Amino acid sequence: MLLKEIARFSLQHRTLYCYLILSIWIFLLIAGMYKYIGSIENGNNLLSGKGFAYRKTESYLVHEGDSTGRNRVREINQSDCSHPYAIVTGEEGGSLEGWTLQGVLLLIRHGDRGPMAHVRGINEVDCGYENDPTLARYINFLQNTTTGSTSGGHWMKTGPFHGFPLLPAATKVCLLAQLTHKGIAQMLHVGDVVRQAYANSLGLYTRVPTSTPRTTPFNGTDGASNPTSGFQYVVDDVVIYSTRYRRTFQSAMALLFAVLPPEKWLAMQIQESHSLSYCFSDCACPQAEKLKKQLANEMNGHLAKHPAIGAIVQWIGAALLQNPQAAGQQINPLEIRDALLAHICHGAPLPCRKIHSNVQTVDGYRYGAKAPISSTQDPLGLDVINIDLDEPMIGGGSGPPINTEQPDDSDATEQEPEIEGCVEKSHVLALMSYIHWAGMKELYSQSMRQQGLLRSYGLMRNIVAYMLRMISGDRVKFVLYSGHDKTIEYLIASLGVQLENPFIPYASRMAFEVYKSDKDTQYYFRLVYNGRDVTNTIDVCESGKSLNVPRGIRGGRGHLCPIENIIRFIHDDYFLSLNATNYKDACLAQTKQEGFF
């Protein structure tokens, strides 16, 4: 009888049980959401408290974690950091069998620099570089040479770079957007590669009688002194361009010091590019600006589809940046990548958020004694964040302020800071994987190809013009463009070059090699990017349009593309994909035909 009553009661109140269970589940869900949101907000509050500093541990966690994580860390170091010792001669060279090198046009990205944004605790990162004989020789030369060209380590020749320092202002500190000593070392090593590959073939060490007239106005306001009486180095065979930033100027001069004799180096003149894309006289382009905004919207759309990555970006940004975006605004992942590389590329520990136990947050809650201490406080509560993947920011000025924020430990009564949360390897690897994936989508998108065509048109015209001068017997043999990642990125997009890394590492080099056939008067060119021959990936050279020739004593083979292909491309076919026939119309195409792209 009792069992029957219990069963009847249970059936009558089944609905009540369901509501009770559902209420408990909703309560737990809401509590979890508030805990997650609170951890992010509290983390942001911690940044305003005293005691923010770096965890005193080993260098970047290269040796920790599983083998997959360690391998990915090594990949980031190799692909994005360009350590000086890893910069070696690749497939560059002026010794193709049956061909004579006529000239080289070299584009470079500046060397390693400090972050573009103000980063907390950046003075804890050692951006120096020691025990490099090439770097020591260069520094010694600058410190002990006073001529009409240099004085006190500054470039004293007349022109746009008069008075520019040839070395970074600090030996070890990462100055905001400024070249580091590691960056100087990188460019010296790139210069060694250039000298070995091209100097002899181009005759860059040639001396001529002092009475020999010059044919170009670009260099040589002072004669290049020479230990051989009655002779001087030819200076008109080298043309140098740089954007008006210290990091690009210093990179160009370091590279050239390793390529040229010191006397010739001192005689050089440097021309200024007024834009990072080297647009020369083809700069104003409203359509390029529209495409830039369109690409930014596309990237924001990708990030919105990956809320896990968005949370990581906010988490790391709050820990790294002195001035993170206002509440509710998404931090740019590329800004976080740039700040992280300042740590990764210099073997610095990943930062943590620290607060004192007697420091109150905005809401009055005292952290430290009550807060649970965790060295790995993941913003999502996950050890590793997996997403389904297929695999700058240019600063200005001549001497922006240094990051000087330091932990304030003046109050001796305060307790030792406690670690609330650290940027972990799982955060970095997930973020870097996403950025690589998004970068590949951007680089090979139609919008980027169109923007690249518009941005790099002036540079392409300049390159082709110098190619024509080289094959016509002009004295110019070597042209250097010292620029930024975007300088090379736009050119790569316009040519359709296929790369495995969508980002241009520090000290990257991209060489157009111009050749003449020894059998006839045919002229060809090669494109070599960071030591890899990518000629056959260019749109105008692929699908059997290029030759495959032996590389002589170096072994292997190289690709050569008819120079008439790139001439025809720049004159006839350049704007076909933009539904225009000239630069002016291409830049106004969107205005004339709304919605065309």
VEXDREN-2710 file (C-alpha; in Angstrom, 1 decimal):
% VEXDREN-2710
k/r/px/py/pz
1/MET/0.0/0.0/0.0
2/LEU/2.9/2.4/0.9
3/LEU/4.7/1.6/-2.3
4/LYS/1.5/2.4/-4.3
5/GLU/1.2/5.8/-2.6
6/ILE/4.8/6.7/-3.2
7/ALA/4.5/5.7/-6.9
8/ARG/1.3/7.8/-7.3
9/PHE/3.0/10.8/-5.6
10/SER/6.0/10.5/-7.9
11/LEU/3.8/10.4/-11.0
12/GLN/1.8/13.5/-9.9
13/HIS/5.0/15.5/-9.2
14/ARG/7.0/14.5/-12.3
15/THR/6.6/17.9/-13.8
16/LEU/7.8/19.6/-10.6
17/TYR/11.0/17.4/-10.7
18/CYS/11.6/18.4/-14.3
19/TYR/11.3/22.1/-13.5
20/LEU/13.6/21.7/-10.5
21/ILE/16.3/20.0/-12.5
22/LEU/16.0/22.5/-15.3
23/SER/16.3/25.4/-12.8
24/ILE/19.5/23.9/-11.2
25/TRP/21.0/23.5/-14.7
26/ILE/20.3/27.1/-15.7
27/PHE/21.7/28.3/-12.4
28/LEU/25.0/26.5/-12.9
29/LEU/25.2/27.8/-16.5
30/ILE/24.7/31.4/-15.4
31/ALA/27.2/31.0/-12.6
32/GLY/29.8/29.6/-15.1
33/MET/29.3/32.6/-17.4
34/TYR/29.7/35.1/-14.6
35/LYS/32.9/33.3/-13.5
36/TYR/34.4/33.5/-17.0
37/ILE/33.4/37.1/-17.5
38/GLY/34.7/38.0/-14.1
39/SER/38.1/36.4/-14.8
40/ILE/38.5/38.6/-17.9
41/GLU/37.4/41.8/-16.2
42/ASN/39.4/41.1/-13.1
43/GLY/42.4/40.5/-15.3
44/ASN/42.0/43.9/-16.9
45/ASN/41.7/45.4/-13.4
46/LEU/44.9/43.8/-12.4
47/LEU/46.8/45.7/-15.0
48/SER/46.1/49.0/-13.3
49/GLY/47.5/47.8/-10.0
50/LYS/51.1/48.2/-8.9
51/GLY/53.4/45.2/-9.2
52/PHE/52.9/44.2/-12.8
53/ALA/56.1/42.4/-13.8
54/TYR/57.6/39.4/-15.5
55/ARG/57.8/36.0/-14.1
56/LYS/61.4/35.2/-13.4
57/THR/61.7/31.9/-15.2
58/GLU/63.6/30.3/-18.0
59/SER/63.5/31.7/-21.5
60/TYR/60.6/31.2/-23.9
61/LEU/59.3/27.7/-23.3
62/VAL/61.1/26.0/-26.1
63/HIS/61.9/22.8/-24.2
64/GLU/58.5/22.4/-22.4
65/GLY/55.4/20.6/-23.5
66/ASP/54.8/17.8/-25.9
67/SER/56.8/17.3/-29.1
68/THR/54.1/18.9/-31.3
69/GLY/54.2/22.1/-29.2
70/ARG/58.0/22.2/-29.2
71/ASN/58.1/21.7/-33.0
72/ARG/55.6/24.5/-33.5
73/VAL/57.7/26.8/-31.3
74/ARG/60.8/26.0/-33.4
75/GLU/58.8/26.7/-36.6
76/ILE/57.8/30.1/-35.3
77/ASN/61.4/30.9/-34.4
78/GLN/62.7/29.8/-37.8
79/SER/60.0/31.4/-39.9
80/ASP/59.4/34.7/-38.1
81/CYS/62.5/35.6/-36.3
82/SER/65.3/35.2/-38.9
83/HIS/68.2/34.5/-36.5
84/PRO/71.4/35.9/-37.9
85/TYR/73.2/32.5/-37.9
86/ALA/70.4/31.0/-40.0
87/ILE/70.8/33.6/-42.8
88/VAL/72.9/31.8/-45.4
89/THR/73.3/31.7/-49.2
90/GLY/70.4/29.9/-50.9
91/GLU/69.7/29.7/-54.6
92/GLU/70.9/33.2/-55.3
93/GLY/73.8/33.4/-57.7
94/GLY/75.4/34.9/-60.8
95/SER/76.7/31.8/-62.3
96/LEU/74.1/30.2/-64.4
97/GLU/75.6/28.0/-67.1
98/GLY/75.5/29.8/-70.5
99/TRP/74.3/33.1/-69.0
100/THR/75.9/36.3/-67.8
101/LEU/74.5/38.4/-64.9
102/GLN/73.7/41.9/-66.0
103/GLY/72.3/43.3/-62.8
104/VAL/70.4/42.7/-59.6
105/LEU/67.5/44.6/-58.0
106/LEU/67.2/43.7/-54.3
107/LEU/64.3/44.5/-52.0
108/ILE/64.7/44.0/-48.3
109/ARG/62.7/44.3/-45.2
110/HIS/64.5/46.0/-42.3
111/GLY/66.0/43.8/-39.5
112/ASP/64.7/43.0/-36.1
113/ARG/63.1/45.9/-34.3
114/GLY/61.2/46.7/-31.1
115/PRO/57.4/46.3/-31.0
116/MET/55.2/48.9/-32.7
117/ALA/53.0/49.3/-29.6
118/HIS/53.9/50.2/-26.0
119/VAL/54.4/46.8/-24.3
120/ARG/54.4/46.4/-20.6
121/GLY/57.7/45.4/-19.0
122/ILE/59.5/45.6/-22.3
123/ASN/62.7/46.6/-20.6
124/GLU/62.9/43.1/-19.2
125/VAL/63.5/41.8/-22.7
126/ASP/67.2/41.8/-23.8
127/CYS/67.2/42.9/-27.5
128/GLY/71.0/42.9/-27.7
129/TYR/73.2/40.6/-29.7
130/GLU/76.7/39.6/-28.8
131/ASN/79.6/37.4/-29.9
132/ASP/79.1/38.1/-33.6
133/PRO/82.5/39.1/-35.2
134/THR/80.8/40.7/-38.1
135/LEU/78.7/43.0/-35.9
136/ALA/81.7/43.8/-33.7
137/ARG/83.7/44.8/-36.8
138/TYR/80.9/47.1/-38.1
139/ILE/80.5/48.8/-34.7
140/ASN/84.3/49.3/-34.3
141/PHE/84.5/50.8/-37.8
142/LEU/81.7/53.3/-37.1
143/GLN/83.1/54.3/-33.7
144/ASN/86.6/54.9/-35.0
145/THR/85.9/56.5/-38.4
146/THR/85.4/60.2/-38.8
147/THR/85.2/61.4/-42.4
148/GLY/83.0/63.7/-44.5
149/SER/80.5/60.8/-44.6
150/THR/80.4/59.7/-41.0
151/SER/81.0/61.3/-37.6
152/GLY/80.3/59.9/-34.2
153/GLY/78.3/57.0/-35.7
154/HIS/76.1/59.4/-37.7
155/TRP/75.7/59.7/-41.5
156/MET/76.8/63.3/-42.3
157/LYS/76.4/63.5/-46.1
158/THR/74.0/66.0/-47.4
159/GLY/70.5/64.7/-48.3
160/PRO/67.4/63.4/-46.6
161/PHE/69.3/61.2/-44.2
162/HIS/71.8/63.7/-43.0
163/GLY/72.5/63.2/-39.2
164/PHE/70.7/59.8/-39.1
165/PRO/72.4/57.5/-36.6
166/LEU/73.9/54.3/-38.2
167/LEU/73.4/52.2/-35.0
168/PRO/70.4/51.8/-32.7
169/ALA/70.5/54.2/-29.7
170/ALA/70.4/51.4/-27.2
171/THR/72.5/48.3/-27.1
172/LYS/70.1/45.9/-25.3
173/VAL/66.8/47.8/-24.8
174/CYS/63.9/47.2/-27.3
175/LEU/63.1/50.8/-28.3
176/LEU/59.7/51.5/-29.8
177/ALA/59.7/50.6/-33.5
178/GLN/63.5/51.0/-33.6
179/LEU/66.1/48.6/-35.0
180/THR/67.9/46.4/-32.5
181/HIS/71.5/45.2/-32.5
182/LYS/70.2/41.8/-33.6
183/GLY/68.6/43.6/-36.5
184/ILE/72.0/45.1/-37.5
185/ALA/73.6/41.6/-37.3
186/GLN/70.8/40.2/-39.5
187/MET/71.5/42.8/-42.2
188/LEU/75.2/42.2/-42.0
189/HIS/74.7/38.5/-42.6
190/VAL/72.3/39.3/-45.5
191/GLY/75.1/41.5/-46.9
192/ASP/77.5/38.6/-46.7
193/VAL/75.0/36.5/-48.8
194/VAL/74.7/39.3/-51.3
195/ARG/78.4/39.8/-51.6
196/GLN/79.1/36.1/-52.1
197/ALA/76.4/35.7/-54.7
198/TYR/76.8/38.9/-56.7
199/ALA/79.8/41.1/-56.0
200/ASN/82.3/39.5/-58.3
201/SER/79.8/38.8/-61.1
202/LEU/78.6/42.4/-61.1
203/GLY/82.1/43.9/-60.6
204/LEU/81.2/45.9/-57.5
205/TYR/84.9/46.0/-56.5
206/THR/86.0/47.5/-59.8
207/ARG/88.4/50.4/-59.8
208/VAL/88.8/52.9/-62.6
209/PRO/91.1/55.8/-63.3
210/THR/90.1/59.0/-61.5
211/SER/89.5/60.8/-64.8
212/THR/86.7/58.3/-65.8
213/PRO/83.5/60.3/-66.1
214/ARG/80.3/59.3/-64.3
215/THR/77.1/58.6/-66.2
216/THR/74.5/58.8/-63.4
217/PRO/73.8/61.5/-60.8
218/PHE/72.7/59.2/-58.0
219/ASN/76.0/58.7/-56.1
220/GLY/79.4/60.1/-55.6
221/THR/79.4/63.7/-54.3
222/ASP/82.7/62.9/-52.8
223/GLY/85.2/60.6/-54.6
224/ALA/85.8/57.2/-53.1
225/SER/89.3/57.2/-51.8
226/ASN/91.4/54.3/-52.8
227/PRO/94.7/52.8/-51.6
228/THR/95.8/52.5/-55.3
229/SER/97.0/56.0/-56.4
230/GLY/95.2/57.3/-59.5
231/PHE/92.3/54.9/-59.2
232/GLN/88.9/55.1/-57.5
233/TYR/86.0/52.7/-57.0
234/VAL/83.1/53.0/-59.3
235/VAL/80.1/54.4/-57.3
236/ASP/77.6/54.9/-60.1
237/ASP/77.0/51.2/-60.4
238/VAL/75.0/51.1/-57.1
239/VAL/71.7/52.9/-56.5
240/ILE/70.2/52.9/-53.0
241/TYR/66.7/53.8/-51.9
242/SER/65.3/53.8/-48.3
243/THR/62.1/55.0/-46.7
244/ARG/62.7/57.8/-44.2
245/TYR/62.8/55.6/-41.1
246/ARG/65.8/54.9/-39.0
247/ARG/65.3/51.2/-39.1
248/THR/65.2/51.0/-42.9
249/PHE/68.1/53.4/-43.3
250/GLN/70.3/51.6/-40.7
251/SER/69.4/48.2/-42.3
252/ALA/70.4/49.4/-45.8
253/MET/73.7/50.8/-44.6
254/ALA/74.6/47.6/-42.6
255/LEU/73.8/45.4/-45.5
256/LEU/75.9/47.5/-47.9
257/PHE/78.8/47.6/-45.5
258/ALA/79.1/43.9/-45.8
259/VAL/78.8/44.1/-49.6
260/LEU/81.1/46.9/-50.6
261/PRO/84.6/48.0/-49.7
262/PRO/84.6/50.6/-46.9
263/GLU/85.9/53.3/-49.2
264/LYS/83.1/52.8/-51.6
265/TRP/80.6/52.5/-48.8
266/LEU/81.6/55.9/-47.5
267/ALA/81.0/57.4/-51.0
268/MET/77.4/56.3/-51.4
269/GLN/74.4/58.6/-51.6
270/ILE/71.0/57.4/-50.5
271/GLN/67.7/58.4/-52.1
272/GLU/64.5/58.7/-50.2
273/SER/61.2/56.9/-50.9
274/HIS/58.3/58.9/-49.7
275/SER/56.0/55.8/-49.3
276/LEU/56.5/52.4/-47.7
277/SER/55.1/50.8/-51.0
278/TYR/57.7/52.7/-53.1
279/CYS/54.9/54.1/-55.3
280/PHE/57.2/56.9/-56.6
281/SER/54.9/59.1/-58.8
282/ASP/51.9/56.6/-58.8
283/CYS/50.7/57.0/-55.2
284/ALA/47.2/58.6/-54.9
285/CYS/44.7/55.8/-55.3
286/PRO/41.2/55.9/-53.6
287/GLN/40.4/52.4/-54.7
288/ALA/43.4/51.0/-52.9
289/GLU/42.2/52.6/-49.7
290/LYS/38.7/51.0/-50.2
291/LEU/40.3/47.6/-50.7
292/LYS/42.3/48.1/-47.6
293/LYS/39.2/48.7/-45.5
294/GLN/37.4/45.8/-47.3
295/LEU/40.3/43.4/-46.3
296/ALA/40.1/44.7/-42.7
297/ASN/36.4/43.9/-42.6
298/GLU/37.0/40.4/-44.0
299/MET/39.6/39.7/-41.3
300/ASN/37.3/41.0/-38.6
301/GLY/34.6/38.7/-39.9
302/HIS/37.0/35.7/-39.7
303/LEU/37.9/36.6/-36.1
304/ALA/34.2/36.9/-35.2
305/LYS/33.7/33.3/-36.3
306/HIS/36.4/32.1/-33.8
307/PRO/35.3/33.5/-30.4
308/ALA/37.9/31.2/-28.7
309/ILE/40.7/33.0/-30.5
310/GLY/39.1/36.4/-29.8
311/ALA/39.2/35.6/-26.1
312/ILE/42.9/34.7/-26.3
313/VAL/43.6/37.9/-28.1
314/GLN/41.9/39.9/-25.4
315/TRP/43.6/37.9/-22.7
316/ILE/47.1/38.3/-24.1
317/GLY/46.5/41.9/-25.1
318/ALA/45.5/42.8/-21.6
319/ALA/48.7/41.2/-20.3
320/LEU/51.1/42.7/-22.9
321/LEU/49.9/46.1/-24.0
322/GLN/50.1/49.2/-22.0
323/ASN/47.1/50.7/-23.7
324/PRO/44.8/47.9/-24.7
325/GLN/41.6/48.8/-26.5
326/ALA/38.7/50.2/-24.6
327/ALA/36.2/47.7/-23.1
328/GLY/34.1/46.1/-25.7
329/GLN/36.6/46.7/-28.6
330/GLN/38.5/43.9/-30.2
331/ILE/42.3/44.1/-30.1
332/ASN/44.0/43.5/-33.5
333/PRO/45.6/40.0/-33.5
334/LEU/48.5/41.3/-35.6
335/GLU/49.3/43.8/-32.9
336/ILE/49.5/41.0/-30.4
337/ARG/51.6/38.9/-32.7
338/ASP/54.1/41.8/-33.1
339/ALA/54.3/42.2/-29.3
340/LEU/54.8/38.4/-28.8
341/LEU/57.6/38.3/-31.4
342/ALA/59.5/40.8/-29.2
343/HIS/59.6/38.0/-26.6
344/ILE/59.8/34.9/-28.8
345/CYS/62.6/36.2/-31.0
346/HIS/64.7/37.3/-28.0
347/GLY/64.2/34.3/-25.8
348/ALA/62.3/36.3/-23.2
349/PRO/59.9/34.7/-20.7
350/LEU/56.2/35.1/-21.4
351/PRO/54.6/37.7/-19.2
352/CYS/52.3/37.2/-16.3
353/ARG/49.8/39.5/-14.5
354/LYS/50.9/40.2/-11.0
355/ILE/49.2/42.1/-8.1
356/HIS/50.0/42.8/-4.5
357/SER/47.7/41.3/-1.8
358/ASN/46.9/44.8/-0.5
359/VAL/46.0/46.3/-3.9
360/GLN/42.3/46.7/-4.5
361/THR/40.6/46.5/-7.8
362/VAL/37.9/48.9/-9.0
363/ASP/35.1/47.0/-7.3
364/GLY/36.9/47.0/-4.0
365/TYR/37.7/43.3/-3.8
366/ARG/41.2/42.5/-2.4
367/TYR/43.1/40.1/-4.5
368/GLY/46.1/38.0/-3.5
369/ALA/45.3/36.5/-0.2
370/LYS/41.8/35.3/-1.2
371/ALA/42.3/34.7/-4.9
372/PRO/43.4/31.3/-5.9
373/ILE/46.9/31.3/-7.4
374/SER/47.3/29.7/-10.8
375/SER/50.2/29.9/-13.1
376/THR/48.0/28.8/-16.0
377/GLN/44.8/30.6/-15.9
378/ASP/43.4/29.9/-19.3
379/PRO/40.7/32.4/-20.4
380/LEU/38.6/29.6/-21.7
381/GLY/39.3/27.0/-19.1
382/LEU/41.1/24.8/-21.6
383/ASP/44.6/23.4/-21.7
384/VAL/44.8/23.5/-25.4
385/ILE/42.5/25.3/-27.8
386/ASN/41.9/23.6/-31.1
387/ILE/40.4/25.2/-34.1
388/ASP/39.9/23.8/-37.6
389/LEU/42.7/25.3/-39.6
390/ASP/44.0/24.6/-43.1
391/GLU/47.4/24.5/-41.8
392/PRO/51.6/46.4/-39.3
393/MET/51.4/48.8/-38.6
394/ILE/54.1/51.1/-39.7
395/GLY/55.4/53.5/-37.1
396/GLY/56.8/56.9/-37.8
397/GLY/59.1/59.6/-36.6
398/SER/62.8/59.7/-35.9
399/GLY/63.1/58.6/-32.3
400/PRO/59.7/57.8/-30.7
401/PRO/59.6/57.4/-26.9
402/ILE/61.0/54.4/-25.2
403/ASN/58.8/52.0/-23.2
404/THR/59.8/53.0/-19.7
405/GLU/57.0/51.5/-17.5
406/GLN/58.6/49.6/-14.6
407/PRO/57.2/47.8/-11.6
408/ASP/56.9/50.3/-8.7
409/ASP/58.4/48.5/-5.7
410/SER/59.0/51.7/-3.6
411/ASP/56.5/50.6/-0.9
412/ALA/58.5/48.2/1.3
413/THR/55.5/47.3/3.4
414/GLU/53.7/45.6/0.5
415/GLN/53.8/41.9/0.3
416/GLU/55.6/40.1/-2.5
417/PRO/53.4/40.0/-5.7
418/GLU/51.5/36.9/-6.5
419/ILE/50.9/35.5/-10.0
420/GLU/47.3/35.7/-11.0
421/GLY/47.6/34.4/-14.6
422/CYS/50.3/33.9/-17.2
423/VAL/50.5/33.9/-21.0
424/GLU/51.0/30.2/-21.7
425/LYS/52.5/28.3/-24.7
426/SER/49.0/26.9/-25.5
427/HIS/47.7/30.5/-25.9
428/VAL/50.6/31.5/-28.2
429/LEU/50.4/28.4/-30.4
430/ALA/46.7/28.7/-30.9
431/LEU/46.9/32.4/-31.7
432/MET/49.9/32.0/-34.1
433/SER/48.1/29.1/-35.9
434/TYR/45.0/31.2/-36.4
435/ILE/47.0/34.3/-37.6
436/HIS/48.9/32.1/-40.1
437/TRP/45.6/30.7/-41.4
438/ALA/44.0/34.1/-41.6
439/GLY/47.1/35.6/-43.2
440/MET/47.1/33.0/-46.0
441/LYS/43.5/33.8/-46.7
442/GLU/44.2/37.5/-46.9
443/LEU/47.4/37.2/-49.0
444/TYR/45.7/35.1/-51.7
445/SER/42.3/36.8/-51.6
446/GLN/41.1/38.7/-54.7
447/SER/41.0/41.9/-52.6
448/MET/44.7/41.6/-51.7
449/ARG/45.7/40.8/-55.3
450/GLN/43.9/43.9/-56.5
451/GLN/45.3/46.1/-53.7
452/GLY/48.8/44.7/-54.4
453/LEU/48.5/45.6/-58.1
454/LEU/47.5/49.2/-57.2
455/ARG/50.0/49.7/-54.4
456/SER/53.0/48.3/-56.2
457/TYR/52.5/49.7/-59.6
458/GLY/55.0/52.5/-59.1
459/LEU/57.6/50.1/-57.8
460/MET/57.0/47.6/-60.7
461/ARG/57.5/50.4/-63.2
462/ASN/60.7/51.5/-61.4
463/ILE/62.0/47.9/-61.4
464/VAL/61.3/47.3/-65.1
465/ALA/62.9/50.6/-66.0
466/TYR/66.1/49.6/-64.2
467/MET/66.0/46.2/-65.9
468/LEU/65.9/48.0/-69.3
469/ARG/68.8/50.1/-68.3
470/MET/70.8/47.1/-67.2
471/ILE/70.3/45.2/-70.5
472/SER/71.1/48.3/-72.5
473/GLY/74.6/48.5/-71.1
474/ASP/74.0/51.2/-68.4
475/ARG/76.5/51.4/-65.6
476/VAL/73.9/50.7/-62.9
477/LYS/74.4/47.1/-61.8
478/PHE/72.9/46.9/-58.3
479/VAL/69.7/48.6/-57.0
480/LEU/68.7/48.3/-53.3
481/TYR/65.2/49.1/-52.0
482/SER/65.2/49.1/-48.2
483/GLY/61.6/48.9/-47.0
484/HIS/59.0/47.2/-44.9
485/ASP/57.0/44.0/-44.8
486/LYS/54.2/45.7/-46.8
487/THR/56.7/46.8/-49.5
488/ILE/57.4/43.1/-50.3
489/GLU/53.9/41.9/-49.5
490/TYR/52.2/44.2/-52.1
491/LEU/54.8/43.1/-54.8
492/ILE/54.3/39.4/-54.0
493/ALA/50.5/39.9/-54.3
494/SER/50.8/41.7/-57.6
495/LEU/53.0/39.1/-59.1
496/GLY/51.0/36.1/-57.8
497/VAL/54.0/34.6/-56.1
498/GLN/53.1/31.5/-54.0
499/LEU/54.6/31.4/-50.5
500/GLU/54.3/29.1/-47.5
501/ASN/54.4/31.9/-44.9
502/PRO/52.0/34.8/-45.5
503/PHE/54.2/37.1/-43.4
504/ILE/57.5/38.7/-44.4
505/PRO/60.1/38.0/-41.7
506/TYR/62.6/40.5/-40.5
507/ALA/65.7/40.8/-42.8
508/SER/63.8/39.2/-45.8
509/ARG/65.4/39.6/-49.2
510/MET/63.8/39.5/-52.6
511/ALA/66.1/39.7/-55.6
512/PHE/65.4/40.2/-59.3
513/GLU/68.4/38.9/-61.2
514/VAL/68.8/40.0/-64.8
515/TYR/70.7/37.7/-67.3
516/LYS/71.9/37.8/-70.9
517/SER/72.3/34.7/-72.9
518/ASP/75.9/33.9/-74.0
519/LYS/74.6/32.6/-77.3
520/ASP/72.4/35.5/-78.5
521/THR/70.9/38.8/-77.3
522/GLN/68.0/37.3/-75.3
523/TYR/67.5/38.6/-71.8
524/TYR/65.8/36.8/-68.9
525/PHE/65.3/37.3/-65.2
526/ARG/64.9/35.3/-62.0
527/LEU/63.1/36.0/-58.8
528/VAL/64.7/34.6/-55.7
529/TYR/62.9/35.1/-52.3
530/ASN/64.9/34.4/-49.1
531/GLY/67.2/32.1/-51.0
532/ARG/64.4/30.2/-52.9
533/ASP/63.9/30.5/-56.6
534/VAL/60.2/31.4/-57.0
535/THR/60.4/32.4/-60.7
536/ASN/58.1/29.7/-62.0
537/THR/55.3/30.8/-59.5
538/ILE/55.0/34.2/-61.0
539/ASP/51.9/34.5/-63.2
540/VAL/53.8/35.8/-66.2
541/CYS/56.4/33.1/-65.9
542/GLU/54.4/29.9/-65.0
543/SER/53.0/27.2/-67.3
544/GLY/56.1/26.6/-69.4
545/LYS/56.8/30.3/-69.9
546/SER/60.2/30.0/-68.1
547/LEU/63.4/28.1/-68.9
548/ASN/65.0/25.5/-66.6
549/VAL/68.8/25.9/-66.8
550/PRO/71.8/24.4/-64.9
551/ARG/73.4/26.5/-62.2
552/GLY/76.9/25.7/-63.1
553/ILE/79.4/24.7/-60.4
554/ARG/76.8/25.3/-57.7
555/GLY/74.8/22.4/-58.9
556/GLY/71.0/22.2/-59.3
557/ARG/69.0/24.1/-61.7
558/GLY/67.4/27.6/-61.9
559/HIS/64.3/29.1/-63.6
560/LEU/64.7/31.9/-66.1
561/CYS/61.7/34.0/-67.4
562/PRO/61.9/36.1/-70.6
563/ILE/62.2/39.7/-69.6
564/GLU/59.8/40.7/-72.3
565/ASN/57.1/38.9/-70.3
566/ILE/57.3/41.3/-67.4
567/ILE/57.7/44.3/-69.8
568/ARG/54.5/43.3/-71.6
569/PHE/52.8/42.7/-68.2
570/ILE/53.6/46.2/-66.9
571/HIS/52.7/47.9/-70.2
572/ASP/49.7/45.9/-71.5
573/ASP/48.2/43.4/-69.1
574/TYR/48.7/44.9/-65.6
575/PHE/45.2/46.3/-65.1
576/LEU/43.2/43.6/-66.9
577/SER/42.0/42.0/-63.7
578/LEU/40.9/45.5/-62.5
579/ASN/38.8/46.1/-65.7
580/ALA/41.0/49.1/-66.6
581/THR/43.7/50.0/-69.0
582/ASN/45.7/52.5/-66.9
583/TYR/46.5/53.4/-63.3
584/LYS/44.2/56.4/-63.1
585/ASP/41.1/54.5/-64.3
586/ALA/41.9/51.5/-62.1
587/CYS/42.0/53.8/-59.0
588/LEU/38.7/55.2/-59.9
589/ALA/37.0/52.0/-61.0
590/GLN/34.9/51.6/-57.9
591/THR/33.6/55.1/-58.2
592/LYS/32.5/54.6/-61.8
593/GLN/31.1/51.1/-61.3
594/GLU/29.8/50.7/-57.8
595/GLY/29.9/47.0/-56.8
596/PHE/32.2/45.9/-59.5
597/PHE/34.7/44.3/-57.2
END
